[in-house]
Amino acid sequence: MQEFHDSTPDDVAKYPMVPIRDVVVFPYTLVRFKIGRQPSVLALQKALLGDRIIFLATQHDATLEEPTPEQVYKVGTLARIAHHLYLADGNIKVQVEGVERARAVRIEDSERYWQATVRRFVQPVERSSRINALVGRLTSLVDQYVRQAPEGVDALHSDLQIEDPSRLADAIASHLKISVEEKQAILEAFPLHERLLKLIEIVEIELDKLQIDRIIQNRVKKQMEKAQREYYLNEKIKAINKELGRKDEKAELDELKKKIEASGMTQDAYNKAMSELRRLEQMPPMSAESAVSRNYLEWLLAVPWKEASPEVRDMKYAEEVLEADHYGLEKVKERILEFLAVRQLVENPKGSILCFVGPPGVGKTSLGRSIARATGRKFVRLSLGGVRDEAEIRGHRRTYIGALPGQIIQMMKKAGTINPLMLLDEIDKLGMDFRGDPAAALLEVLDPEQNNTFQDHYLDVEYDLSKVMFIATANVLHTIPPALQDRLEIIRLSGYTEREKVEIARRYLVPKQLEMAGIKNANVVFTEDAITTIIQNYTREAGVRNLEREISSVCRKIARKYVLLSEAERGNFSEVVDGEKVKSLLGPIRYRSQIANEKSEVGIATGLAWTEVGGEVLQVETTLMPGRGALTLTGKLGEVMQESMRAAMSCVRARAKRLGIPNNFYKKYDIHIHVPEGAIPKDGPSAGITIATAIVSLLTDTPVRKEVAMTGEITLRGRVLAIGGVKEKLLAAHRAGIKVVVLPKANEKDLVEVPQEVLNTFEIHLVDSLDEVLQIALEETSSDKVQQERIVPVWDSKSPEDVPRVESCHRTLGHAR
């Protein structure tokens, strides 16, 4: 960087000073401006009386009429007054020529005008390779700027002829159309290379601005040309349509108006539609807003306002349809017939919302379709699985690009009537995130007191859903919010018995799959033994979905065999599918009987569990090891089930003396309780009596009867409390071949829901206490046999009192009974 030093005292001198506004004077440039303020006029006159040199500095704020020395830049220019002219209004028009840069050291207000003591800076001539490179870059950029700038750049073009780099930079800075602040910054850049760098940066920015301006102008020009072209073509199209007798825009708007008047929509919706139509008439046909308004009107007209399906109220016909489509499900059919009976007696009853809850494959969705057919309603299905956005139910507001009504209104448009049957499938799989809670949006839809004024965000008018018959389906209830559950009439579909599955397969599944495989007329017969084999050995489910899949697999294999035959052989083709044929076609058996044990064992008890896909049979295993009384629980158990195990253990310890178990057994041995299939999560209190029975069996070395399964919650006092899912658990026990079932006495009321054919296969015991459970579940085995068959000596005490006696256990239980 070039440094400037005070070489002689001649560098400092005192001159009259004039603060100027909105202009920066550079050395070697001519500038014209007017002077009107009295101090400035006096300073000018003082300079004219002397050597005509005056110090010019720019104000910070051009709006100030009487600035102070602090409000004026310190760096300015010493200029020579070339010409001056007194004007009629009292102002003086001045032309000055810049001489050199100077910095005000001190500013004085003497004799009513400003005088500045300044230090002059003489710019030495520089010619270095760096300066030459910067000058070359600057002149190249200015040349581009001159060629691209629209007008007013002639002076810049002349500046390019200056050879002195310093004068070139000052001339270009003076003639560039940039702000006063930017010009002042260049004036204050005393080193030449700094001045050139600043100018290069500023000219590059100005070039970028010119390029952006040119792009914008081209775009605007194209848009104007496009608009003019579209206008011309639209006028042409109108003329052509008129010649051909086609409808023009006006005719389409008139047709929309007629449709609105004939739609039968509510007064509020009619007013909204007419208002939107008037707005549409005033819009250009090809504008984006016009498309939005037209789309809105089309949706208002697309949803049904008065069209209704004629309802079938013939109860005999409805019963025939339900019987033809579904086997069993008597409670559901009874509820539908009750609904139809009310419809016959009441003109406009409040719609009830049914919710079918049950494991997959029991026919919830197909039942909804059958109800629609039985009642003569249009059927629409809305899948709610995975829906997380509240706008999926209520729609988006029209301000959003691509906005649409919610799924409820879309389904109404699809149905085309105001009284369809709308199936809300998988309502338990609704999600929730930052976009809202769709379950909360359904509260209004499924409330008979509110849904006659349902308001979609897109339509923004009230819509009547009270005539819609809503049916929801779910696998479980605990994921449905309580407020939503409160609006649903719950009907449980627990699953099918083996007899029901055989009938469903024989009546519906086999004919359907034969037709789908193309062998309906190929004389193929499924025996009852074949269907039973598939149910018992190739499926394990509450519904019939996998059963249908396996029947389909058998039919495809027969179809492949049928295709390979000649035409003559096909005429004589016949196939009888029995149990052995099924095994040869489907391969090795996948499921064996789910009976808990092949023999009665010590420390193993069979329990019954409820899952989302129906009931299941589970085992509880216990074992004893030398230790210090630790209790180990395994099998991926939930907190409630672990607490139930500890409660069962405490209950057994509390009654150890009555059961013939030494009181100090827990000090010498560890007990491990395990529920097999450890990868599957398990939870709930209903295995309490099963766990307690397994522990007592282990500690008394008494086998648990293999044909007994049990379920019930246990308390510390040995009471047996009620549990849920009785029907599903008994169906699971039925599938597994269980003969004896132990249930809490409080669940006796739930047995009415279990099919009689299932109940007839069980010996059911209703109990209130653990003593009753043990009396039923533990085998009556003599002490001598126990001692002979003992696999592991349970106790190592030498005292005969410490050895548990089985007969003592049963004697105690008999006394309790």
C-alpha positions in Angstrom: 0.0 0.0 0.0 1.3 3.5 -0.9 1.8 5.7 2.1 1.5 9.5 2.1 3.7 11.6 4.4 3.8 15.2 5.2 6.6 16.4 3.0 6.5 20.2 3.6 4.3 22.6 5.6 2.9 23.6 2.2 0.6 20.6 2.3 -1.5 22.3 4.9 -3.5 25.4 4.0 -6.7 27.2 4.9 -9.5 27.6 2.3 -13.2 28.7 2.2 -15.4 25.7 2.5 -18.8 24.9 1.0 -20.8 21.8 2.1 -22.6 20.4 -0.9 -25.6 18.0 -1.3 -26.2 14.9 -3.4 -22.9 15.3 -5.3 -19.3 14.3 -4.9 -16.6 16.3 -6.7 -13.6 14.3 -8.0 -10.2 15.7 -9.1 -10.0 16.7 -12.8 -13.8 16.6 -13.3 -16.1 19.5 -14.1 -19.2 19.7 -11.9 -22.1 22.2 -12.0 -24.3 22.9 -9.0 -26.2 25.8 -7.3 -25.4 27.6 -4.1 -28.1 29.3 -2.2 -27.4 29.1 1.5 -25.9 32.4 2.9 -22.7 30.9 4.5 -22.0 29.1 1.2 -22.5 32.3 -0.9 -20.1 34.2 1.4 -17.5 31.4 1.1 -17.8 31.4 -2.6 -17.4 35.2 -2.8 -14.3 35.0 -0.5 -12.7 32.4 -2.9 -13.5 34.6 -5.9 -11.6 37.5 -4.3 -8.5 35.3 -3.9 -7.1 32.4 -6.0 -10.6 31.0 -6.8 -9.8 27.8 -4.9 -12.5 26.4 -2.6 -12.8 23.2 -0.5 -15.9 21.1 -1.3 -17.2 18.4 1.0 -20.4 16.4 0.9 -23.1 16.4 3.6 -24.0 13.1 5.3 -27.7 13.9 5.1 -28.8 16.0 2.1 -32.0 17.1 3.8 -30.3 19.2 6.4 -30.4 22.9 5.6 -27.9 24.0 8.2 -25.4 21.2 8.8 -22.8 21.2 11.6 -19.1 20.4 10.8 -19.7 16.9 12.3 -22.4 16.3 9.7 -20.1 16.7 6.7 -17.5 14.2 5.4 -13.9 15.2 6.3 -12.5 14.1 3.0 -13.4 16.4 0.1 -11.9 18.0 -3.0 -10.0 21.3 -3.6 -11.7 22.8 -6.7 -11.1 25.8 -8.9 -14.1 28.0 -9.7 -14.3 28.1 -13.5 -17.6 30.0 -13.9 -20.3 31.5 -11.8 -23.7 33.1 -12.6 -26.0 35.0 -10.3 -29.6 33.9 -10.8 -32.8 35.9 -10.4 -33.9 33.9 -7.4 -30.7 34.8 -5.5 -28.9 31.5 -6.0 -25.6 31.3 -7.8 -24.9 28.7 -10.5 -21.3 27.5 -10.2 -19.1 25.4 -12.4 -16.0 24.0 -10.7 -13.1 21.8 -11.7 -11.6 19.4 -9.2 -7.9 19.9 -8.5 -6.9 17.4 -5.8 -8.1 15.4 -2.8 -7.9 17.0 0.7 -8.8 16.1 4.3 -10.2 18.8 6.6 -8.0 19.0 9.7 -10.1 21.7 11.3 -13.3 23.6 10.3 -14.0 27.1 11.6 -17.1 29.2 11.3 -15.5 32.7 10.9 -17.0 35.9 9.4 -20.3 34.0 8.9 -18.9 31.4 6.5 -16.9 28.2 6.9 -13.1 28.0 6.6 -11.3 24.7 6.5 -7.7 23.9 7.3 -7.0 21.0 5.0 -4.1 18.7 4.2 -3.7 18.1 0.5 -2.8 14.7 -1.0 -1.0 14.8 -4.2 -1.4 11.5 -6.2 2.0 10.4 -7.7 1.9 8.8 -11.1 2.0 5.0 -10.7 2.9 2.6 -13.5 3.3 -1.0 -12.2 2.2 -4.3 -13.6 -0.4 -4.6 -10.9 -1.9 -1.2 -11.7 -1.8 -2.0 -15.4 -3.7 -5.2 -14.8 -6.3 -3.5 -12.7 -6.7 -0.7 -15.3 -7.1 -3.3 -18.0 -9.8 -5.1 -16.1 -11.6 -1.9 -15.2 -11.6 -0.6 -18.8 -12.9 -4.0 -20.0 -15.8 -3.9 -17.6 -16.6 -0.3 -18.3 -16.6 -1.1 -22.0 -19.1 -3.9 -21.4 -21.2 -1.6 -19.3 -21.2 1.1 -22.0 -22.4 -1.5 -24.6 -25.1 -2.9 -22.4 -26.4 0.3 -20.7 -29.5 1.7 -22.4 -28.5 5.4 -22.4 -26.6 8.2 -20.7 -23.1 6.6 -20.8 -21.4 8.7 -23.5 -19.2 10.4 -20.9 -18.0 6.9 -19.7 -17.1 6.0 -23.3 -14.9 9.2 -23.5 -13.3 8.4 -20.1 -11.8 5.2 -21.6 -9.4 7.4 -23.7 -7.7 8.8 -20.5 -4.2 7.3 -20.0 -3.4 8.4 -16.5 -4.8 5.6 -14.2 -5.6 8.0 -11.4 -7.5 10.5 -13.6 -9.2 7.5 -15.3 -10.5 6.1 -12.0 -11.8 9.5 -10.8 -13.5 10.2 -14.1 -15.2 6.8 -14.2 -16.3 7.2 -10.6 -17.7 10.6 -11.3 -19.8 9.5 -14.3 -21.1 6.2 -12.9 -24.7 6.2 -11.8 -24.1 5.0 -8.3 -25.0 6.3 -4.8 -23.3 9.3 -3.1 -22.1 6.9 -0.3 -20.3 4.7 -2.9 -18.7 7.7 -4.6 -17.6 9.1 -1.3 -15.9 5.7 -0.5 -14.0 5.9 -3.8 -13.0 9.5 -3.0 -11.6 8.4 0.4 -9.6 5.6 -1.2 -6.2 7.5 -1.5 -4.1 4.5 -2.7 -4.7 4.0 -6.4 -4.9 0.2 -6.4 -7.7 0.4 -3.6 -9.6 2.9 -5.7 -9.3 0.6 -8.8 -10.4 -2.5 -6.9 -13.5 -0.7 -5.5 -14.4 0.5 -8.9 -14.0 -3.0 -10.4 -16.3 -4.4 -7.7 -18.9 -1.7 -8.3 -18.9 -2.0 -12.1 -19.3 -5.8 -11.8 -22.4 -5.3 -9.6 -23.8 -2.8 -12.0 -23.3 -5.3 -14.9 -25.1 -7.9 -12.9 -28.0 -5.5 -12.4 -28.1 -4.7 -16.1 -28.2 -8.4 -16.9 -31.1 -9.0 -14.4 -33.0 -6.1 -15.8 -32.6 -7.4 -19.3 -33.8 -10.9 -18.2 -36.9 -9.3 -16.5 -37.6 -7.1 -19.5 -37.4 -10.1 -21.9 -39.7 -12.1 -19.6 -42.3 -9.3 -19.4 -42.1 -8.8 -23.1 -42.7 -12.5 -23.7 -45.6 -12.5 -21.3 -47.2 -9.5 -23.0 -46.7 -11.2 -26.3 -48.2 -14.4 -25.0 -51.2 -12.5 -23.5 -51.8 -10.7 -26.8 -51.5 -13.9 -28.7 -53.9 -15.7 -26.4 -56.4 -12.8 -26.6 -56.1 -13.0 -30.4 -56.6 -16.7 -30.5 -59.5 -16.6 -28.0 -61.2 -14.1 -30.3 -60.6 -16.4 -33.2 -62.0 -19.4 -31.3 -65.1 -17.4 -30.4 -65.6 -16.6 -34.1 -65.1 -20.2 -35.1 -67.4 -21.5 -32.4 -70.0 -19.0 -33.5 -69.7 -20.2 -37.1 -69.9 -23.8 -36.1 -72.8 -23.3 -33.7 -70.8 -24.3 -30.6 -71.2 -22.9 -27.1 -69.0 -20.1 -26.1 -67.8 -19.0 -22.6 -71.1 -17.2 -22.0 -73.1 -20.3 -22.9 -71.0 -22.4 -20.5 -71.6 -19.9 -17.6 -75.3 -20.0 -18.4 -75.3 -23.8 -18.2 -73.5 -23.7 -14.9 -76.1 -21.3 -13.6 -78.9 -23.7 -14.6 -77.1 -26.6 -13.0 -76.8 -24.7 -9.7 -80.5 -23.8 -9.7 -81.5 -27.4 -10.4 -79.0 -29.1 -8.0 -81.3 -28.7 -4.9 -78.4 -27.5 -2.7 -79.1 -25.6 0.5 -79.7 -21.9 0.5 -76.3 -21.2 2.0 -74.6 -23.3 -0.7 -76.7 -21.7 -3.4 -75.7 -18.2 -2.3 -72.1 -19.3 -2.2 -72.2 -20.9 -5.7 -74.0 -17.8 -7.3 -71.4 -15.5 -5.7 -68.6 -17.6 -7.1 -70.3 -17.7 -10.5 -70.5 -13.9 -10.6 -66.8 -13.7 -9.8 -66.1 -16.2 -12.6 -67.9 -14.1 -15.1 -65.6 -11.1 -14.4 -62.4 -13.1 -14.8 -60.4 -13.7 -17.9 -61.2 -17.2 -19.2 -57.6 -18.4 -19.2 -56.5 -16.9 -15.8 -55.4 -19.2 -13.0 -58.0 -17.8 -10.6 -60.7 -18.7 -13.2 -59.6 -22.3 -13.1 -59.8 -22.4 -9.3 -63.3 -20.9 -9.3 -64.5 -23.2 -12.0 -63.1 -26.3 -10.1 -64.9 -25.2 -6.9 -68.2 -24.8 -8.7 -67.8 -28.2 -10.3 -67.2 -29.8 -6.9 -70.3 -28.1 -5.5 -72.4 -29.5 -8.4 -70.7 -32.9 -8.2 -71.7 -33.8 -4.7 -75.3 -35.1 -4.3 -77.7 -32.7 -2.6 -81.1 -34.4 -3.1 -80.5 -37.6 -5.1 -81.3 -40.6 -2.9 -81.3 -44.4 -3.5 -84.7 -46.0 -2.9 -84.2 -47.9 0.3 -85.2 -51.6 0.5 -87.2 -52.0 3.6 -88.3 -55.6 3.0 -87.0 -57.4 6.0 -87.4 -60.9 4.4 -85.3 -59.8 1.4 -82.6 -58.3 3.7 -82.5 -61.5 5.8 -82.2 -63.6 2.6 -79.3 -61.4 1.4 -77.4 -61.6 4.7 -77.9 -65.3 4.9 -76.8 -65.8 1.3 -73.6 -63.8 1.8 -72.5 -64.8 5.3 -72.7 -67.9 7.5 -73.2 -67.4 11.2 -72.8 -63.9 12.6 -76.3 -64.0 14.1 -75.9 -61.0 16.4 -74.7 -58.8 13.5 -77.6 -59.9 11.3 -80.1 -59.3 14.1 -78.8 -55.8 14.6 -79.2 -55.0 10.9 -82.7 -56.3 10.9 -83.5 -54.2 13.9 -82.2 -51.1 12.1 -84.5 -51.9 9.1 -87.5 -52.4 11.4 -86.9 -48.9 12.8 -86.6 -47.4 9.3 -90.1 -48.8 8.5 -91.7 -47.2 11.5 -89.8 -43.8 11.6 -89.5 -41.5 8.6 -86.2 -39.9 9.5 -84.5 -41.8 12.4 -81.2 -40.7 13.8 -78.5 -42.7 12.0 -76.6 -45.1 14.2 -72.9 -45.8 13.6 -72.0 -49.5 13.9 -68.4 -50.6 14.5 -67.4 -54.2 13.7 -64.5 -55.3 15.9 -62.7 -58.5 15.4 -59.6 -60.3 14.1 -58.5 -60.2 10.5 -60.4 -62.4 8.0 -63.7 -62.7 9.9 -65.6 -60.8 7.2 -66.0 -57.3 8.5 -65.5 -55.5 5.2 -67.6 -58.0 3.2 -70.4 -57.8 5.8 -70.6 -54.0 5.1 -71.0 -54.7 1.4 -73.7 -57.2 2.1 -75.6 -54.7 4.3 -75.5 -52.2 1.5 -77.0 -54.7 -0.9 -79.6 -55.8 1.7 -80.7 -52.2 2.2 -80.5 -51.0 -1.4 -77.9 -48.4 -0.7 -74.8 -47.4 -2.7 -71.6 -48.8 -1.1 -68.5 -46.7 -0.8 -65.4 -47.8 1.2 -63.0 -45.3 2.8 -59.7 -46.9 4.0 -58.4 -45.0 7.1 -55.3 -47.2 7.7 -52.3 -44.9 8.0 -54.2 -41.6 7.6 -52.3 -39.0 9.6 -53.5 -35.7 8.1 -56.7 -34.0 9.4 -57.1 -32.5 5.9 -57.7 -36.1 4.6 -61.1 -35.9 6.4 -62.0 -32.2 6.2 -60.1 -31.2 3.0 -57.8 -28.2 2.3 -58.9 -24.6 2.1 -59.1 -23.2 -1.4 -56.2 -20.9 -0.8 -53.8 -23.8 -1.3 -52.6 -24.8 -4.7 -54.1 -28.1 -5.8 -56.6 -28.0 -2.9 -59.3 -30.7 -2.9 -62.2 -31.7 -0.6 -61.7 -34.3 2.1 -62.3 -38.0 1.6 -65.8 -37.8 3.1 -67.0 -35.4 0.4 -65.1 -37.3 -2.3 -66.8 -40.5 -1.2 -70.2 -38.8 -1.3 -69.4 -37.7 -4.9 -68.4 -41.2 -5.8 -71.7 -42.6 -4.3 -73.8 -40.0 -6.1 -76.6 -40.2 -3.5 -77.2 -38.6 -0.1 -77.9 -42.0 1.6 -75.1 -44.4 0.8 -73.5 -46.9 3.1 -70.0 -45.6 3.9 -67.6 -48.2 5.3 -64.8 -46.6 7.4 -62.3 -49.4 7.1 -59.5 -49.9 9.7 -60.6 -47.0 11.9 -58.2 -48.3 14.6 -55.2 -47.6 12.4 -55.6 -43.8 12.3 -52.4 -42.0 13.0 -51.6 -38.5 14.3 -48.8 -36.1 13.7 -48.0 -32.4 13.4 -50.6 -32.1 10.6 -53.5 -32.8 13.0 -55.5 -35.6 14.4 -57.9 -37.2 11.8 -59.7 -39.1 14.7 -60.7 -35.8 16.1 -62.0 -34.7 12.7 -64.2 -37.9 12.6 -66.0 -36.9 15.8 -68.2 -34.5 13.9 -68.7 -37.0 11.0 -69.8 -39.8 13.3 -72.0 -37.8 15.7 -75.7 -38.1 14.6 -76.4 -34.8 16.5 -73.8 -32.9 14.5 -73.2 -34.5 11.1 -76.2 -32.8 9.5 -74.1 -29.6 9.4 -70.7 -31.2 8.5 -68.4 -28.5 7.0 -65.6 -29.4 4.6 -62.8 -26.8 4.5 -62.8 -26.8 0.7 -66.6 -26.5 0.1 -66.9 -24.2 3.1 -70.6 -24.8 3.3 -72.6 -27.1 5.5 -73.3 -30.5 4.2 -75.9 -33.0 5.5 -74.4 -36.5 6.4 -77.3 -37.5 8.6 -78.8 -39.8 6.0 -75.5 -41.7 5.5 -75.3 -45.1 7.2 -71.8 -45.3 8.6 -70.1 -48.6 9.4 -66.6 -48.8 10.9 -64.3 -51.8 11.1 -61.4 -52.3 13.6 -59.2 -55.2 14.8 -58.8 -53.7 18.3 -60.5 -51.0 20.4 -57.7 -49.7 22.6 -56.2 -47.6 19.8 -59.5 -45.8 19.1 -59.7 -42.6 21.2 -62.4 -42.8 23.9 -64.4 -39.8 22.5 -64.6 -41.6 19.1 -65.5 -45.0 20.7 -68.4 -43.2 22.5 -70.0 -42.5 19.1 -69.8 -46.1 17.9 -72.1 -49.0 18.6 -69.6 -51.8 19.1 -70.4 -55.2 17.6 -67.8 -57.9 18.2 -66.9 -60.6 15.6 -64.8 -63.0 17.7 -64.0 -65.6 15.1 -65.4 -68.8 13.6 -65.6 -72.2 15.0 -64.3 -75.1 13.0 -67.8 -76.1 12.1 -68.6 -72.6 10.8 -65.3 -72.5 8.8 -66.2 -75.8 7.1 -69.7 -74.4 6.2 -68.2 -71.1 4.9 -65.6 -73.0 2.8 -68.2 -75.4 1.4 -70.8 -72.6 0.6 -68.7 -69.7 -0.4 -64.9 -70.2 -0.6 -64.7 -73.4 -2.7 -67.1 -72.3 -5.4 -65.4 -68.9 -5.6 -61.9 -70.3 -5.9 -63.0 -72.9 -8.5 -64.4 -70.1 -10.6 -61.3 -67.9 -10.2 -59.1 -70.9 -11.2 -61.1 -71.5 -14.3 -62.2 -75.1 -13.3 -65.7 -74.4 -12.2 -67.1 -76.8 -14.8 -64.2 -79.4 -14.4 -66.1 -81.7 -12.0 -63.9 -80.9 -9.0 -65.3 -81.9 -5.6 -63.9 -80.9 -2.1 -64.9 -83.4 0.6 -65.6 -82.2 4.2 -62.5 -84.1 5.2 -60.4 -82.1 2.8 -61.7 -78.8 4.2 -61.2 -80.0 7.8 -57.6 -81.0 7.0 -56.8 -77.6 5.6 -58.3 -75.9 8.7 -56.6 -78.1 11.2 -53.2 -78.6 9.6 -52.5 -75.6 7.2 -54.2 -72.6 9.0 -54.2 -71.2 12.4 -56.5 -68.1 12.5 -59.7 -66.7 13.8 -61.0 -65.8 10.3 -61.0 -67.6 7.0 -58.5 -65.5 4.9 -55.7 -68.1 5.0 -58.2 -70.9 4.5 -59.3 -69.2 1.3 -55.7 -68.8 0.3 -54.9 -72.5 0.8 -58.1 -73.5 -1.1 -56.9 -71.3 -3.9 -53.6 -73.0 -3.9 -55.2 -76.4 -4.2 -57.4 -75.1 -7.1 -54.4 -73.7 -9.0 -52.6 -77.1 -8.7 -55.6 -78.9 -10.1 -56.0 -76.2 -12.8 -52.4 -76.9 -13.9 -53.1 -80.6 -14.1 -56.3 -79.9 -16.1 -54.6 -77.6 -18.6 -52.2 -80.4 -19.6 -55.0 -82.7 -20.7 -56.3 -82.9 -24.3 -59.8 -81.8 -25.2 -61.1 -85.3 -25.1 -59.6 -86.0 -21.7 -61.0 -82.8 -20.3 -64.5 -84.0 -21.0 -64.0 -87.1 -18.7 -62.0 -85.2 -16.1 -63.0 -85.4 -12.4 -61.2 -84.8 -9.2 -62.2 -85.6 -5.7 -60.1 -83.7 -3.1 -60.0 -85.5 0.2 -57.7 -85.1 3.2 -54.9 -87.2 1.7 -55.1 -85.3 -1.6 -54.8 -82.0 0.3 -51.6 -83.2 2.0 -50.1 -84.3 -1.3 -50.9 -81.0 -2.9 -50.0 -78.6 -0.1 -47.0 -80.5 1.2 -46.0 -81.2 4.8 -48.4 -80.3 7.6 -47.6 -76.7 8.9 -49.6 -76.8 12.2 -50.2 -79.6 14.5 -52.8 -79.8 17.2 -52.3 -77.0 19.7 -52.9 -79.2 22.7 -50.6 -77.9 25.5 -48.9 -81.2 26.4 -48.9 -84.8 25.3 -48.7 -85.8 28.9 -49.3 -84.3 32.3 -46.1 -82.7 33.6 -44.8 -81.1 36.8 -44.4 -77.3 36.7 -46.1 -76.8 33.3 -49.7 -75.4 33.1 -51.7 -74.4 30.0 -53.3 -71.0 29.8 -55.5 -69.1 27.4 -54.6 -65.7 26.0 -56.3 -63.0 23.8 -54.5 -61.4 20.9 -55.5 -59.0 18.1 -56.0 -61.9 15.7 -58.1 -64.0 18.1 -57.4 -66.3 21.0 -54.3 -68.4 21.6 -53.2 -71.3 23.9 -50.0 -70.6 25.8 -47.9 -72.6 28.3 -46.3 -71.4 31.5 -43.2 -73.3 32.5 -41.5 -73.3 35.9 -38.3 -74.8 37.2 -36.5 -75.0 40.5 -32.7 -74.5 41.1 -30.5 -74.3 44.2 -30.1 -70.7 45.1 -31.2 -68.0 47.6 -34.8 -67.3 46.6 -34.4 -65.3 43.4 -37.4 -65.2 41.0 -36.5 -65.1 37.3 -39.1 -64.1 34.8 -38.5 -64.5 31.0 -40.5 -64.7 27.8 -40.7 -61.0 26.7 -43.2 -60.2 29.4 -44.9 -56.8 29.9 -45.0 -55.0 33.3 -48.5 -56.2 34.1 -47.7 -59.8 33.5 -44.5 -59.6 35.5 -46.5 -58.1 38.4 -49.1 -60.9 38.0 -46.3 -63.5 38.4 -45.0 -61.8 41.5 -48.5 -61.7 42.9 -48.9 -65.4 42.2 -45.6 -66.2 43.9 -46.6 -64.2 47.0 -50.0 -65.9 47.1 -48.3 -69.4 47.0 -45.8 -68.4 49.7 -48.6 -67.1 51.9 -50.4 -70.4 51.8 -47.3 -72.7 51.8 -48.3 -74.4 55.0 -51.8 -75.3 53.8 -50.3 -76.7 50.6 -47.7 -78.8 52.4 -44.8 -76.7 51.3 -41.9 -75.8 53.7 -42.1 -72.2 54.8 -38.4 -71.6 54.1 -38.3 -73.1 50.6 -37.6 -69.7 49.1 -34.4 -69.4 51.1 -32.7 -72.4 49.5 -33.9 -72.4 45.9 -34.4 -70.0 42.9 -37.6 -70.2 40.8 -37.5 -69.5 37.1 -40.9 -68.8 35.3 -40.9 -68.8 31.5 -43.6 -68.3 28.9 -42.4 -69.9 25.6 -42.2 -68.2 22.2 -40.0 -65.6 23.7 -39.9 -63.3 20.7 -43.6 -62.5 21.0 -44.5 -59.8 23.5 -47.0 -60.8 26.2 -48.8 -58.8 28.8 -51.9 -58.7 30.9 -53.1 -60.2 34.3 -55.2 -63.0 32.9 -52.5 -65.7 33.3 -52.5 -65.3 37.1 -54.1 -68.6 38.0 -52.1 -70.4 35.3 -48.8 -69.1 36.9 -49.9 -69.9 40.4 -50.9 -73.5 39.4 -47.5 -74.1 37.7 -45.7 -72.9 40.8 -47.7 -75.1 43.2 -47.2 -78.0 40.8 -43.5 -77.4 40.8 -43.2 -77.0 44.6 -45.4 -80.1 45.4 -44.0 -82.1 42.5 -47.6 -82.8 41.3 -48.3 -82.9 37.6 -50.9 -80.6 36.0 -53.6 -82.3 34.0 -52.7 -82.1 30.3 -56.3 -81.6 29.2 -56.9 -78.6 31.5 -56.5 -74.9 30.3 -57.3 -71.9 32.5 -57.5 -68.2 32.5 -58.1 -65.7 35.3 -56.5 -62.9 37.4 -55.3 -63.8 40.9 -55.0 -61.7 44.0 -52.7 -62.0 46.9 -55.5 -63.6 48.9 -56.0 -66.2 46.3 -59.3 -64.8 44.8 -59.9 -65.3 41.1 -61.0 -62.1 39.3 -62.8 -61.7 35.9 -60.9 -61.3 32.6 -61.8 -60.3 29.0 -61.9 -62.0 25.7 -63.7 -65.1 27.0 -65.2 -66.1 23.6 -61.9 -65.7 21.7 -60.1 -67.8 24.4 -62.7 -70.6 24.3 -62.6 -70.7 20.5 -58.8 -71.1 20.8 -59.2 -73.9 23.3 -61.7 -75.5 21.0 -59.2 -75.4 18.1 -56.5 -76.8 20.3 -58.6 -79.8 21.5 -58.8 -78.7 25.2 -61.4 -80.7 27.2 -61.5 -78.9 30.5 -61.5 -75.1 31.0 -61.3 -73.2 34.2 -62.8 -69.7 34.2 -63.5 -67.0 36.8 -67.1 -67.3 38.2 -67.5 -63.6 37.4 -67.2 -64.5 33.7 -70.3 -66.8 33.7 -72.3 -64.0 31.9 -69.9 -64.1 28.9 -70.7 -67.7 28.1 -73.9 -66.8 26.4 -71.8 -65.3 23.5 -70.0 -68.6 22.9 -71.6 -70.9 20.3 -73.4 -73.8 21.9 -71.5 -76.3 19.8 -68.3 -75.1 21.3 -69.6 -75.1 24.8 -70.7 -78.7 24.4 -67.1 -79.8 23.8 -65.9 -78.5 27.2 -66.1 -79.4 30.8 -66.2 -75.8 32.1 -65.4 -75.0 35.8 -66.3 -71.6 37.2 -64.1 -70.8 40.2 -63.7 -68.1 42.9 -60.4 -69.1 44.5 -57.0 -70.6 43.8 -57.9 -73.6 46.0 -60.7 -74.6 43.5 -58.3 -74.2 40.6 -55.7 -76.5 42.2 -58.3 -79.1 43.0 -59.3 -79.2 39.3 -55.9 -78.8 37.7 -53.6 -81.0 39.7 -53.6 -84.8 39.3 -54.6 -87.0 42.2 -51.3 -89.0 42.6 -50.3 -91.1 45.6 -47.2 -90.1 47.5 -45.5 -93.4 46.8 -45.9 -92.9 43.0 -44.7 -89.4 43.3 -41.6 -90.5 45.1 -40.9 -93.2 42.5 -41.5 -90.9 39.5 -39.8 -87.8 40.9 -37.4 -86.7 38.2 -35.4 -84.2 40.4 -35.4 -84.3 44.2 -37.0 -81.0 45.1 -35.9 -80.7 48.7 -32.5 -81.7 50.2 -33.7 -81.4 53.8 -33.2 -84.4 56.1 -36.3 -83.5 58.1 -39.4 -85.5 57.1 -41.5 -82.4 57.8 -39.7 -80.5 55.0 -40.7 -83.1 52.4 -44.0 -82.0 50.6 -46.7 -84.6 50.6 -49.1 -84.6 47.7 -51.8 -86.3 49.8 -51.4 -83.4 52.2 -52.0 -80.9 49.5 -55.2 -82.6 48.3 -56.3 -83.2 51.8 -56.0 -79.5 52.4 -57.9 -78.6 49.2 -60.6 -81.1 50.1 -61.0 -79.4 53.5 -61.2 -76.0 51.8 -63.9 -77.3 49.5 
